[in-house]
């Protein structure tokens, strides 16, 4: 009689309890994998943003407060030798929506001359740069937005601004952006937007934000310390942040998702440990006589120890796999393309999350089975048989 045979018999002894125990592992471990995958994806995105060496300069009061256009030249004047600042791009919120639809697209008007320099990671071709420079109605669209509305490069689209005077403007899609972090956005030429606003009687051009593309990390840190003092004690005091800090403001508006995911992961591990420990203790109490019989017919204590511990580990691993596999399939089948508040276009299952979840399942299985396994190892055969009988 092999250990494998004994294990299979034990697991089939109470199929309902075995199934429920596996599901009790599966559901929390599925949540754990999704949570860790989100954290890993956000860390990777933060690393990509940090590599772009961009600073965001906004009004100290609030992002909705527009800063005068002239401030771009004043910021550029902080680097007269042109060695630290590669380009400065002013942007203004447009907030366009497709007519007769409720959702607002994250759309921004950007300076025509510097936008391709400041956001060079989106992969401009020479033809696209030329179209952006020559076509006042040009716009670039993130792939998630394009797929949502069925747009493609070359299309003519009409968007209605969500800010006064609520203009309905026509645009020409010149590029579909697939770069991570830009897939939920649309960028248009700010000069076209401002000209249209002036025609409608709004004659106060300005920018909600200035993006600074820095030459290196040392320049970024130095400029971050110089910009705000330059405008201190003026009507347009500023707040300067690196790109990760700026994006974190939006993430926190929807809740601290990475922090929430970490908390959920910790709770998941605790719940799984309680479930596994309770199940194994119940199983041991039910099989005390059986284990005593095993020892009576010659099973060594170490062998009985391995039987009990292996059952706990198998339940943990099977339950973890039942959670990991469906979660991975769901994340692949339903990417995050409609969740506009996230800069991620999709959430792939991280190998790190899978590895950690399996390691946790093994650890929980060992910890949960260790106490009943030790009790089985120390079980006094005669006393156990007399007690149960």
Secondary structure, 3 states (H helix, E strand, C coil): CCHHHHHHHHHHHCHHHHHHHHHHHHHHHHHHHHHHHHHHHHHHHHHHHHHCCEEEEEECCCCCCCECCCHHHHHHHHHCCCCCEEEEEEEEECCEEECCCCCCCEEEEECCCCHHHHCHHHCCCHHHHHHHHHCCCEEEEEHHHHHHHCCCCCCEEEEEECCCCCCEEEEEEEEEECCCCCCCEEEEEHHHHHHHHHHCCCCCCCECEEEEEECCHHHHHHHHHHHHHHCCCCCCCEEEEEHHHHHHHHHHHCCCHHHHHHHHHHHHHHHHHHHHHHHHHHHHHHCHHHHHHHHHCCCCHHHHHHHHHHHHHHHHHHHHHHHHHHHHHHHHHCCCCCCCCCCCCCCCCCHHHHHHHHHHHHHHHHHHHHHHHHHHHCCCHHHHHHHHC
